[in-house]
Amino acid sequence: MKNFLPDTETTTRNRSFAHNFYVARKALKNPLIQAGLVLGAGFFGFTDGIVLHQILGWHHLVCYAMDCQPTSIAQLQLENTQDGYFHLGLLLVVLAGTAMLFRAGRDAGANWQGRVLLGAILAGGGLFNFLEGLINHQILGLHHVLPGSPHQFLFDMLYLANGLLFIAIGVWLIRSPSNRGQRRYCQ
């Protein structure tokens, strides 16, 4: 005779997923975590633009050649202008995150924890890297991490993995108990 009751492993897994979803929704309503996510997206966006666009010169926001190397001064000026607008947008994101952080500082009271803010910043930055890599590198093809390289796809995949790693570290910091023995912040 067939047993029509769900097995305990499936039921436990479903409850665990539901619980984790509930915890994530509750955490996303926390003003400190919201501010950290926004700040992280801005900081990691600035890091991408400063390191990959300006210092290493690997790519620009929009590339017009397969290797992302400009073919004229006018094209370089256009690419730098587009990067400038990207940085201006990131500045607005960081300003919004800073305003949110001040608001969270007024509202959070005793729940203010640096580890939670750091975790949210890392998770926000990882989310920026993952989404920017997925959308700009893979879907739209605006640029790649190291265009023209024989390992172009590998660099793109490492960029996506980097985003997922920072998200995981950030979530771990948010959910882990503090050193003072307090309960988890978002449960």
C-alpha angles and dihedrals in degrees: 000000000000119000110229095188115102114255116252094244093058092044091050091048091050092048090048091052091047091048093049091048090051091048092049092050091049092048092050089057090059109105093215091054092045091052091047093051092052093045091048092053090051096045094047090045089054090047091052092048097044099042104032099030104034111020102033095025091212095141146339130229090269121023122203098188131051092249092039091236112138116241096206142021089250091055091048090051090050092049091047091050090052090049088050092056088048090054092046089054090049090051089056090049092052091047090051090048091050091052089049090050092053090049090049090050090058094045105036098065111167093004093071107120127168092213090058092049092048090048091051092048091051092046091048091049092048090050090052092050093046096047094041090049093046097045104033099032104033110021104031098022092215090148142331130229093254106007118201093020117129084234096049094126092047092053090049091051092047088052090053091046089049089056093050091047093053090047090052093047091047094050090047091053092048094048100038118098115257123247089254092068094250122151121266111289100232104037 
